[in-house]
Amino acid sequence: MSKPKAKSTRRMPWVSIGVITSIVIIIGLLLTMMPKGFKATHEQIGTGKPALVFVYDPNLTVSGSQTEQMNEARDYLSDQVFFLVAQVGSPEGDQLIAKHRARPAELLLFDPSGSLIKRQYALKSASELIQWVR
């Protein structure tokens, strides 16, 4: 009667290792599929590359849609443009919003030297953002 127990105890470590490995792989896949966040600090504005800043208001549904479109555009433009947010209600966000008299759900485009050159309200698709930045 003790032999069946010996077989099950031999299998237990392999089953545990398999389960743990599967969980790690699933978590890794989920992390790679998650959208990347946007920096809410603005020190990159005026550092030699254009910067697109979205005035993010979590109370507006358009904010989520616009950040999705920004993620798509960022995949295409990656290192040509900084993609940033100025979050309404945060100290840094409110400072940038006041300085440029921006409104919630507004997109601000800064040239490489940090001058505000374009502004427009959301929602802009990824392809519109790519054209707008160029």
TORZA-59081 format. One record per atom (N, C-alpha, C): x, y, z. Coordinates in steps of 0.05 Angstrom, whole numbers, padded with zeros to 5 digits, always signed. Example, Ala and Ser with C-alpha at 12.3 -4.5 7.8 and 13.67 -1.06 7.14 Angstrom:
<nodes>
+00264-00114+00156
+00246-00090+00156
+00264-00066+00156
+00257-00045+00142
+00273-00021+00143
+00258+00001+00157
</nodes>
This chain:
<nodes>
+00016-00024+00000
+00000+00000+00000
+00017+00025+00000
+00041+00023+00008
+00058+00047+00009
+00069+00054-00018
+00069+00036-00038
+00080+00042-00064
+00064+00063-00079
+00038+00063-00079
+00024+00085-00093
+00031+00112-00081
+00035+00114-00056
+00042+00140-00044
+00070+00149-00053
+00088+00130-00057
+00115+00137-00066
+00114+00148-00094
+00097+00137-00111
+00094+00148-00139
+00082+00176-00138
+00062+00180-00122
+00050+00207-00121
+00068+00228-00109
+00085+00221-00090
+00104+00240-00079
+00126+00246-00099
+00133+00227-00116
+00153+00232-00136
+00143+00251-00158
+00117+00250-00164
+00105+00267-00184
+00100+00295-00174
+00095+00298-00148
+00088+00324-00137
+00108+00346-00143
+00134+00342-00140
+00152+00364-00147
+00150+00372-00176
+00147+00352-00194
+00146+00359-00223
+00120+00373-00230
+00098+00365-00217
+00073+00379-00221
+00075+00408-00211
+00086+00411-00188
+00089+00438-00176
+00107+00455-00194
+00129+00444-00203
+00147+00459-00221
+00133+00467-00246
+00117+00449-00257
+00102+00454-00282
+00081+00476-00278
+00067+00475-00256
+00047+00496-00249
+00060+00523-00246
+00081+00524-00231
+00096+00549-00225
+00107+00561-00252
+00118+00544-00268
+00129+00553-00294
+00107+00564-00311
+00084+00550-00312
+00061+00560-00328
+00052+00587-00318
+00050+00590-00292
+00041+00616-00281
+00060+00638-00288
+00086+00633-00286
+00106+00653-00293
+00104+00661-00322
+00101+00641-00340
+00098+00647-00369
+00074+00663-00374
+00051+00657-00362
+00026+00672-00366
+00029+00701-00356
+00041+00704-00333
+00045+00732-00323
+00064+00747-00341
+00085+00734-00351
+00103+00747-00369
+00089+00756-00395
+00072+00739-00406
+00057+00746-00430
+00038+00769-00425
+00025+00769-00402
+00006+00791-00396
+00021+00817-00393
+00044+00817-00380
+00060+00841-00377
+00069+00853-00404
+00076+00836-00422
+00085+00846-00448
+00062+00856-00465
+00038+00847-00459
+00015+00856-00475
+00002+00881-00463
+00009+00889-00439
-00003+00912-00426
+00007+00938-00440
-00010+00958-00442
-00001+00983-00454
+00020+00996-00437
+00038+01010-00450
+00059+01024-00435
+00047+01049-00424
+00057+01057-00401
+00047+01082-00389
+00061+01106-00401
+00051+01129-00394
+00063+01154-00404
+00075+01169-00380
+00097+01182-00385
+00109+01198-00364
+00092+01222-00358
+00089+01228-00333
+00073+01251-00324
+00091+01274-00315
+00117+01271-00320
+00137+01292-00315
+00143+01305-00342
+00151+01330-00341
+00153+01345-00366
+00181+01356-00371
+00201+01345-00358
+00228+01354-00362
+00239+01348-00389
+00226+01330-00404
+00236+01323-00431
+00228+01343-00452
+00209+01361-00445
+00201+01381-00464
+00224+01400-00468
+00231+01405-00493
+00253+01423-00500
+00281+01411-00498
+00283+01385-00500
+00309+01371-00499
+00318+01361-00526
+00309+01373-00547
+00319+01366-00574
+00301+01347-00590
+00278+01340-00579
+00259+01322-00593
+00231+01334-00588
+00214+01333-00608
+00186+01342-00604
+00173+01327-00581
+00154+01339-00568
+00139+01327-00546
+00109+01331-00551
+00094+01309-00549
+00065+01310-00551
+00055+01305-00523
+00040+01325-00512
+00029+01324-00485
-00001+01323-00487
-00013+01304-00473
-00042+01302-00472
-00050+01310-00444
-00070+01328-00442
-00081+01336-00416
-00101+01315-00409
-00093+01298-00391
-00109+01274-00383
-00127+01280-00359
-00152+01276-00363
-00172+01279-00341
-00185+01252-00338
-00180+01238-00315
-00191+01212-00312
-00222+01211-00311
-00234+01234-00308
-00264+01235-00307
-00276+01236-00335
-00260+01239-00356
-00270+01240-00383
-00264+01214-00398
-00284+01202-00410
-00280+01177-00425
-00262+01181-00449
-00261+01204-00460
-00243+01209-00483
-00214+01206-00475
-00207+01210-00450
-00179+01207-00441
-00169+01179-00445
-00185+01159-00439
-00176+01131-00443
-00173+01125-00472
-00192+01134-00489
-00190+01130-00518
-00166+01143-00530
-00160+01168-00521
-00138+01183-00532
-00111+01170-00525
-00109+01160-00500
-00084+01147-00493
-00079+01121-00508
-00101+01107-00515
-00098+01083-00532
-00087+01091-00560
-00098+01113-00571
-00088+01122-00597
-00059+01132-00595
-00052+01144-00573
-00024+01153-00569
-00006+01129-00567
-00015+01107-00555
+00002+01083-00553
+00007+01072-00581
-00013+01072-00598
-00009+01062-00626
+00010+01080-00641
+00007+01106-00638
+00025+01125-00652
+00053+01122-00641
+00056+01118-00615
+00083+01115-00603
+00097+01090-00614
+00082+01069-00619
+00094+01045-00631
+00106+01051-00658
+00093+01069-00673
+00103+01076-00699
+00125+01097-00698
+00123+01117-00681
+00142+01139-00680
+00164+01135-00658
+00161+01116-00642
+00177+01109-00618
+00198+01130-00610
+00221+01131-00622
+00242+01149-00611
+00243+01175-00626
+00223+01183-00641
+00223+01209-00655
+00209+01230-00639
+00192+01222-00620
+00175+01241-00605
+00172+01231-00577
+00171+01250-00558
+00164+01243-00530
+00134+01243-00528
+00122+01222-00515
+00094+01221-00510
+00090+01224-00480
+00077+01246-00472
+00074+01253-00444
+00045+01259-00437
+00038+01258-00411
+00012+01267-00402
+00015+01288-00381
-00004+01306-00380
-00006+01325-00358
-00033+01319-00345
-00032+01306-00322
-00056+01296-00309
-00068+01318-00293
-00094+01323-00298
-00110+01342-00283
-00110+01334-00254
-00104+01353-00236
-00104+01347-00207
-00077+01339-00196
-00057+01335-00212
-00030+01329-00202
-00014+01355-00202
+00004+01359-00183
+00019+01384-00182
+00034+01391-00208
+00048+01371-00220
+00063+01377-00245
+00043+01382-00268
+00022+01366-00269
+00003+01369-00291
-00011+01396-00289
-00020+01404-00265
-00033+01430-00262
-00014+01453-00268
+00011+01450-00262
+00030+01471-00269
+00033+01475-00299
+00036+01453-00314
+00038+01455-00343
+00011+01465-00355
-00011+01456-00344
-00037+01465-00354
-00041+01495-00350
-00033+01505-00327
-00036+01534-00322
-00016+01550-00339
+00008+01540-00342
+00028+01555-00358
+00019+01558-00387
+00006+01538-00398
-00001+01539-00427
-00031+01543-00431
-00045+01549-00409
-00074+01553-00410
-00089+01530-00425
-00081+01507-00418
-00093+01483-00431
-00118+01475-00417
-00134+01460-00431
-00159+01449-00420
-00158+01419-00420
-00175+01406-00404
-00176+01377-00404
-00182+01366-00432
-00169+01344-00438
-00172+01330-00464
-00160+01345-00487
-00141+01362-00482
-00127+01377-00503
-00100+01365-00508
-00092+01365-00533
-00066+01355-00541
-00048+01380-00547
-00024+01379-00536
-00005+01401-00540
+00020+01389-00554
+00029+01402-00575
+00053+01393-00589
+00074+01415-00585
+00097+01406-00574
+00120+01423-00570
+00142+01416-00590
+00155+01437-00600
+00178+01432-00619
+00202+01423-00603
+00224+01415-00616
+00248+01406-00602
+00260+01426-00582
+00255+01452-00586
+00265+01472-00568
+00247+01477-00544
+00222+01465-00545
+00204+01468-00522
+00182+01489-00527
+00180+01501-00551
+00159+01520-00557
+00133+01505-00564
+00111+01515-00554
+00085+01503-00561
+00078+01512-00589
+00075+01492-00607
+00070+01499-00635
+00042+01492-00645
+00029+01472-00632
+00002+01464-00640
-00014+01456-00616
-00040+01459-00618
-00057+01449-00597
-00084+01442-00610
-00096+01421-00599
-00122+01412-00610
-00135+01394-00590
-00162+01394-00590
-00176+01376-00572
-00176+01347-00582
-00177+01329-00564
-00179+01301-00570
-00207+01296-00581
-00211+01278-00597
-00198+01252-00601
-00185+01253-00628
-00159+01246-00629
-00145+01243-00654
-00136+01214-00656
-00140+01202-00679
-00132+01174-00684
-00102+01173-00685
-00092+01148-00683
-00063+01144-00685
-00051+01155-00711
-00065+01150-00733
-00055+01161-00759
-00056+01191-00760
-00076+01203-00748
-00078+01232-00747
-00055+01243-00730
-00050+01230-00708
-00028+01239-00690
-00001+01238-00705
+00003+01216-00720
+00028+01213-00734
+00031+01236-00755
+00010+01242-00769
+00011+01264-00788
+00014+01291-00774
+00000+01294-00752
+00001+01319-00737
+00029+01326-00727
+00043+01305-00718
+00069+01309-00707
+00090+01315-00728
+00086+01304-00752
+00105+01308-00774
+00101+01334-00786
</nodes>
